[in-house]
Amino acid sequence: MRVLVVGGGGREHALGWKLLRDDPRTELIAAPGNPGLAELGRCVSIAASDVAALAALARAEEVALTIVGPEAPLEAGLVDHFREAGLPVFGPSKAAARIETSKRFAKELMLDAGVPTARAWTFSDAAAARAHARAVGAPVVIKASGLAAGKGVVVATTLAEAEDAIAAMLERNAFGEAGRSVLVEECMQGEEISVFALTDGTHVLPMLPAQDHKRVGEGDTGPNTGGMGAYAPVSIATPALVGDLVERVFTPTLHALRNAGSPFTGLLYAGLMLTADGPKVVEFNCRFGDPETQAILPLMAAPLLEPMRAIAVGDSIAGAAPFAWRAGAAVTTVVVAGGYPGSVRSGDAITLPAPEADVLVFHAGTKRDASGALVTSGGRVLAVTALGKTIAEAQRKSVAYAERVRFAGRHFRRDIGWRDLERLQRTERGARAS
């Protein structure tokens, strides 16, 4: 089967790796791809946002399945264009993708459908937003309504931080069109998890929950990023919890999208806060998350290609067997360029350690220079995923490999998975005390 993967980051590299793992006969094409994907298949220099050129490529290459990685092409209507051309594609329509691309749309849909989430208010006037933030009180969450590469969310612990975030979005235009309106949202307290589910629009196949680490600094300090690492499984995300989420979050959301005339097919990602009042939705994404994908897929024992192909051609996944998962744990450490999540430079030479068993290196912000050398080309440069019998073992392996990655200014967190490790330590202390 010939498969086209749209995108060029760590998520797309992980998807390509998994597809070839499922069936080594898969002929992989990536657009635009990256040096890691180039080792798995053929990269074509077409931007992920160039919908017409991608459709022409899929038609010329007689691609059996196109998988869209990033959110921007979905917002641009890539899936609509492909479907009109009769090209099988995995992902939601432009209208359905609003579950991510418009936080206002998502919030109103959730509240109307009775999906548990925090209350929020939308503003396009900075003075009104500041006044409401003061009325809500700190801590308070300020969100750019549109797509902001995972950086348009500020959890303000003081009103001064909230007011600065509002000014950045509405007055200083920090996120461009994505920040033309903002949500002032109640701050939920608890622990976050990410749950992915493949869906044909009605039925869902949930995947193994993971936990992302958004803050740039260890101990979850500093500004939000696109993601500094992830791990799976998460001990508090039990099968019973996942079943509850399917019933209370995924099913009513999909029903509401169908009723809105925007049935959702593809991968629906729920970012959830496990509060004292139960799980609540922080946000939805309309595609595989990054870096959670790099932690989840290496643990997947079941094939991914078959259900994705079924959904892409419009088949039902009702009655499909639940996904099977290998024992153990995965920890993904993202190695970023100096200055990230602010401005970073490109072109620094990268030196990678020799390959190791149970360690996977997914390329994100990398490219080949004119001489063919591997160099940096973005903020999040590499995702180092290690597998182990436990979270602790996987973390040790991931950090040890990341330590040996070399490029100027490189930075990474050494504490991915720290919450589960603390839970384990508390359990062990309790057992010794008893």
MOGIDA-V456328 format. One record per run of one state. SS is the DSSP state (H for helix, E for strand, C for the rest). FROM is the first residue (numbers start at 0). TO is the last residue. Records with the same first field share a line. If there is no record, write none. Layout:
SS=FROM-TO ; FROM-TO
//
This chain:
C=0-0 ; 7-8 ; 22-25 ; 32-33 ; 38-40 ; 44-49 ; 60-63 ; 68-70 ; 75-76 ; 84-87 ; 90-96 ; 101-101 ; 113-115 ; 117-118 ; 123-124 ; 136-138 ; 144-151 ; 156-157 ; 171-174 ; 179-180 ; 186-189 ; 199-202 ; 206-208 ; 212-213 ; 217-219 ; 224-227 ; 232-237 ; 259-264 ; 275-276 ; 285-290 ; 300-303 ; 312-323 ; 325-327 ; 336-347 ; 349-349 ; 351-357 ; 363-364 ; 368-372 ; 376-378 ; 388-389 ; 404-404 ; 406-409 ; 411-416 ; 433-433
E=1-6 ; 26-31 ; 41-43 ; 64-67 ; 88-89 ; 116-116 ; 119-122 ; 139-143 ; 152-155 ; 181-185 ; 190-198 ; 203-205 ; 209-211 ; 214-216 ; 220-223 ; 228-231 ; 265-274 ; 277-284 ; 299-299 ; 324-324 ; 328-335 ; 348-348 ; 350-350 ; 358-362 ; 365-367 ; 373-375 ; 379-387 ; 405-405 ; 410-410
H=9-21 ; 34-37 ; 50-59 ; 71-74 ; 77-83 ; 97-100 ; 102-112 ; 125-135 ; 158-170 ; 175-178 ; 238-258 ; 291-298 ; 304-311 ; 390-403 ; 417-432
//
